[in-house]
């Protein structure tokens, strides 16, 4: 083969690659899309994914399937998506646990949060609550602290994700009480643990507990940040309710990511679909009532955000000496 012919062939192949990517993006999606949720059904991440999935399905005319794959502190679902084809048809509803807290806390991971995923957009920022049973639980944070100091045993608390587990420890440290963490896989288990008396209080996103709070079975004593809650407008931040200003604000967040190498045009199409979904006031209101603040970013903004968060929380864990089993 002549050198000129070879060069021409290589040039032709190179020109076809962008065209192929553009065609894939233009035709995307032409079959169902799967969003893997690394938690059991019923929690904030699951609710967020299902609301987004329904709107994307309506806009695209294709099914969007939600697959719950809990376990290994979100690692099972994350690993599944990391190993999937980079074509936009398998996405991960990733949380701060997946992309930030696992590496920051030194957790064992079967995926690399900084190499295995292509960020699409943040989709939500959540408000978590400190909650007790309504029938026998304390009526205020200060009463909870008093019980903790007077009790001959350590209080137990339930939490499902790293940031809420850390929040419980930070609260106990500031309040001068001793607590024992009871870890759960997701919000549904956390709430059930409180209802059955397995724990004295829980720190968890409000989506799963809100119906029980409104039904009078659970009582929210405080929220972990100062964002106004439509459903619980008078609830105070934990630091204010406890009278302990040293307690830091903590918020969890959710985002969509795809396997690394997914064409930018497809990432942009998915991100635009989320933005359009959130333009519907009914969608934003539904999320807000579940304590989920609808948020979007560009892929580049999301990438910088979670890398900065990882650096911050790595230092926090190193300085605190906190270890989770």
C-alpha positions in Angstrom: 0.0 0.0 0.0 1.3 3.4 -1.0 2.2 5.8 1.9 -0.2 8.4 0.5 -3.1 5.9 0.4 -2.3 4.8 4.0 -2.3 8.4 5.2 -5.6 9.1 3.4 -7.2 6.1 5.0 -6.1 7.1 8.5 -7.4 10.6 7.9 -10.8 9.1 6.7 -11.1 7.0 9.8 -10.2 9.9 12.1 -13.0 12.0 10.4 -15.5 9.2 10.9 -15.0 9.0 14.7 -16.5 12.5 15.5 -19.3 11.8 13.0 -20.1 8.5 14.7 -20.2 10.2 18.1 -22.5 12.9 16.7 -24.8 10.3 15.2 -24.9 8.4 18.5 -25.8 11.6 20.3 -28.4 12.6 17.7 -30.1 9.3 18.0 -29.8 9.0 21.8 -31.8 7.4 23.3 -33.2 4.9 20.9 -33.7 2.2 23.7 -34.5 2.3 27.4 -32.0 4.0 29.8 -31.2 2.6 33.2 -30.5 4.7 36.3 -28.8 2.6 39.0 -29.7 3.8 42.5 -27.1 2.4 45.1 -29.8 2.3 47.9 -33.0 0.5 48.6 -36.2 2.0 47.4 -37.9 4.8 49.3 -35.0 7.1 50.2 -34.1 10.6 48.9 -31.8 9.2 46.1 -34.4 6.8 44.9 -37.2 9.4 45.0 -35.0 11.9 43.1 -34.1 9.3 40.5 -37.7 8.2 39.9 -39.0 11.7 39.5 -36.2 12.6 37.0 -36.6 9.2 35.3 -40.3 9.7 34.7 -39.8 13.2 33.2 -36.9 12.0 31.0 -39.0 9.1 29.8 -41.8 11.5 28.8 -39.5 13.8 27.0 -37.5 11.1 25.2 -40.3 8.7 24.4 -38.2 5.9 25.8 -38.4 4.0 29.1 -36.1 5.0 32.0 -35.7 2.1 34.4 -34.7 2.6 38.0 -32.6 -0.3 39.3 -31.9 -0.4 43.1 -28.5 -2.0 43.8 -27.7 -1.3 47.5 -24.7 -2.5 49.4 -21.0 -1.9 50.2 -21.7 1.8 51.1 -23.0 2.4 47.5 -20.1 0.5 46.1 -22.1 -2.3 44.4 -24.1 0.0 42.3 -21.1 2.3 41.6 -19.0 -0.7 40.4 -21.8 -1.9 38.1 -22.0 1.4 36.4 -18.2 1.9 36.2 -18.0 -1.3 34.2 -20.9 -0.6 31.9 -20.5 0.6 28.3 -19.8 4.3 27.9 -22.9 5.0 25.8 -25.2 6.8 28.1 -27.6 3.9 28.6 -26.5 3.1 32.1 -26.3 6.0 34.6 -25.6 6.2 38.3 -27.5 8.3 40.8 -24.3 9.0 42.9 -24.3 10.6 46.3 -21.6 12.4 48.3 -21.0 9.0 49.9 -20.1 7.5 46.5 -17.9 10.2 45.1 -16.6 12.0 48.2 -17.1 10.3 51.6 -15.9 6.8 50.6 -12.5 8.1 49.4 -12.2 10.7 52.1 -12.9 8.2 54.9 -10.5 5.6 53.5 -13.3 3.1 52.8 -12.4 0.1 50.6 -13.7 0.7 47.1 -14.0 -1.4 43.9 -14.2 1.7 41.8 -12.3 4.9 41.3 -14.6 7.9 41.8 -12.2 10.2 40.0 -11.4 8.0 36.9 -14.4 5.7 36.4 -17.2 8.3 35.9 -18.1 11.2 33.6 -20.1 13.8 35.7 -23.4 15.0 34.2 -25.0 17.2 36.8 -25.8 17.6 40.4 -29.5 16.9 40.7 -30.3 17.7 44.4 -29.2 18.8 47.8 -30.9 17.2 50.7 -31.9 18.3 54.2 -31.4 15.6 56.9 -33.3 15.5 60.2 -32.6 14.3 63.7 -35.7 12.4 64.6 -37.2 10.4 67.5 -40.3 8.4 68.2 -43.3 10.6 69.0 -44.7 8.4 71.8 -41.7 7.9 74.0 -39.0 10.1 72.5 -37.8 13.5 73.9 -39.7 16.6 72.9 -36.5 18.7 72.2 -32.8 18.3 71.4 -32.0 19.6 74.9 -34.2 16.9 76.4 -32.4 14.3 74.3 -29.0 15.5 75.6 -30.3 15.4 79.2 -31.4 11.8 78.6 -28.0 11.0 77.2 -26.2 12.4 80.2 -28.6 10.8 82.8 -28.8 7.4 81.2 -26.7 4.5 82.5 -26.3 3.3 78.9 -25.1 4.9 75.7 -27.8 6.3 73.4 -28.1 4.5 70.1 -28.6 6.2 66.7 -29.3 5.0 63.2 -27.9 6.4 60.0 -27.5 5.1 56.5 -24.8 7.2 54.7 -21.5 8.5 55.8 -22.4 12.1 56.3 -25.3 11.4 58.6 -23.2 8.9 60.5 -20.6 11.6 60.9 -23.3 14.1 61.9 -24.5 11.9 64.8 -21.0 11.6 66.1 -20.4 15.4 65.8 -23.6 16.1 67.6 -22.7 13.7 70.5 -19.2 15.2 70.8 -20.5 18.7 71.0 -23.3 17.7 73.4 -20.9 15.8 75.7 -22.8 12.5 75.5 -21.8 9.0 74.4 -23.6 7.3 71.5 -23.4 4.1 69.6 -23.9 4.1 65.8 -26.2 1.4 64.3 -25.5 1.5 60.6 -28.2 0.8 58.0 -28.1 0.4 54.2 -30.8 3.0 53.4 -33.5 5.3 54.7 -36.3 2.7 54.8 -34.2 0.6 57.2 -33.2 3.6 59.2 -36.8 4.7 59.8 -37.8 1.1 60.5 -35.1 0.8 63.1 -36.5 3.9 64.9 -40.1 2.7 64.8 -39.2 -0.7 66.2 -37.1 0.7 69.0 -33.8 -0.6 67.8 -32.3 2.9 68.1 -33.1 6.0 70.3 -32.8 8.5 67.4 -31.9 8.7 63.8 -30.1 11.1 61.5 -31.4 10.8 58.0 -32.8 12.5 54.9 -36.4 13.6 55.5 -38.1 11.9 52.5 -38.7 8.5 54.2 -39.6 9.9 57.6 -41.8 12.9 56.6 -45.1 10.9 56.2 -44.6 9.4 59.6 -43.8 12.8 61.1 -46.9 14.2 59.6 -48.9 11.2 60.9 -47.7 11.8 64.4 -45.6 8.6 64.8 -42.2 10.3 64.6 -41.0 13.7 65.8 -38.3 15.8 64.1 -36.2 17.6 66.6 -33.9 19.5 64.3 -32.5 19.8 60.8 -28.9 19.6 59.8 -28.8 22.9 57.8 -30.6 26.2 57.8 -32.5 25.7 54.6 -36.2 26.6 54.9 -38.4 23.5 54.7 -41.9 23.9 53.3 -43.2 20.8 55.1 -41.6 21.7 58.5 -41.3 25.5 58.5 -40.7 26.0 62.2 -37.9 23.3 62.6 -34.6 24.8 63.8 -31.1 23.9 62.7 -29.4 21.4 65.0 -26.8 24.0 66.3 -29.6 26.4 67.2 -31.9 23.8 68.7 -29.1 22.4 70.9 -27.6 25.7 71.8 -24.3 24.4 70.5 -22.9 26.7 67.8 -19.9 24.5 67.2 -22.0 21.8 65.5 -21.3 22.2 61.8 -24.0 22.3 59.1 -24.1 19.2 57.0 -25.9 18.5 53.7 -25.9 15.5 51.5 -26.3 15.8 47.7 -27.1 13.6 44.7 -25.8 13.7 41.1 -26.0 11.8 37.9 -22.8 10.3 36.4 -22.1 8.0 33.4 -19.2 5.6 32.8 -16.0 7.4 31.9 -15.6 7.9 28.2 -19.3 8.6 27.5 -19.4 11.1 24.6 -19.8 14.7 25.8 -22.8 15.2 23.4 -24.7 12.5 25.2 -23.8 13.9 28.6 -25.1 17.3 27.5 -28.3 15.8 26.2 -29.0 14.0 29.5 -28.1 17.1 31.5 -30.4 19.3 29.3 -33.2 16.8 30.0 -32.8 17.2 33.7 -32.8 21.0 33.4 -36.0 20.9 31.4 -37.6 18.5 33.9 -36.9 20.9 36.8 -38.4 23.8 34.8 -41.8 22.2 35.7 -42.9 23.8 38.9 -44.7 20.7 40.0 -41.5 18.7 39.9 -39.6 21.2 42.0 -42.4 21.4 44.5 -42.7 17.6 44.8 -39.0 17.4 45.5 -39.0 20.3 47.9 -41.8 18.7 50.0 -39.6 15.7 50.4 -36.7 17.9 51.7 -34.9 17.7 48.3 -33.7 20.9 46.8 -33.6 20.6 43.0 -30.2 21.8 41.7 -28.4 21.5 38.4 -24.9 22.2 37.2 -22.8 21.8 34.1 -20.6 18.6 33.9 -17.5 20.8 34.5 -19.0 22.4 37.5 -20.0 19.1 39.0 -16.6 17.7 38.4 -14.9 20.6 40.2 -17.4 20.5 43.0 -17.0 16.9 44.0 -13.2 17.0 43.7 -13.1 20.1 46.0 -15.5 18.3 48.4 -13.3 15.3 48.4 -10.2 17.3 49.3 -12.2 19.1 52.1 -13.6 16.0 53.7 -10.3 14.1 53.5 -8.8 16.7 55.7 -11.9 16.6 58.1 -11.5 12.8 58.5 -7.8 13.1 59.0 -8.0 15.8 61.6 -10.9 14.2 63.5 -9.5 10.6 63.6 -13.0 9.3 63.0 -13.1 5.7 61.6 -16.2 3.8 60.3 -16.1 0.0 60.2 
